[in-house]
């Protein structure tokens, strides 16, 4: 799938990207179409939470070279905020039954596509280089750029 290829490209370019931050926020449902291969890709990227069986859960992650901040909840919208160098961020994730939204705000600008599935923002050397979403609930895995 394109999602697998995308994650593999992120992993391959990991050392060449300088300082890279990957932010993820799930809206609605984001785990139904995650295969064992995709779950392995996500673990290799740095995700420690086992997303298998987390149907309609809220989930976010902030992945840096040396750290990961992540949370998952089946019962509420979850949020985090922080500062990495000159970059400030706010992330919110709400599964279908607890708000049905995704937000990734960096330095005051909203970058989340706010569509069903995994909404991702990639920052390299302090600049947003990608805002993309994958409908990881559906086997078609529609991509939104």
Buried (B, 14 or more C-beta within 10 A) or exposed (E): BEBBEBBBEBEEEBEEBEEBBBBBBBBBBBBBBBBEEBBEBBEEBBBEBEBEEBBBBBBBBBBBEEEBEBBBBEEEBBBBEEEBEEBEBBBBBBBBBBBBBBBBBBEEEBBBBBBBBBBBBBBBEBEBEBBBBBBBBEEEBBBBE
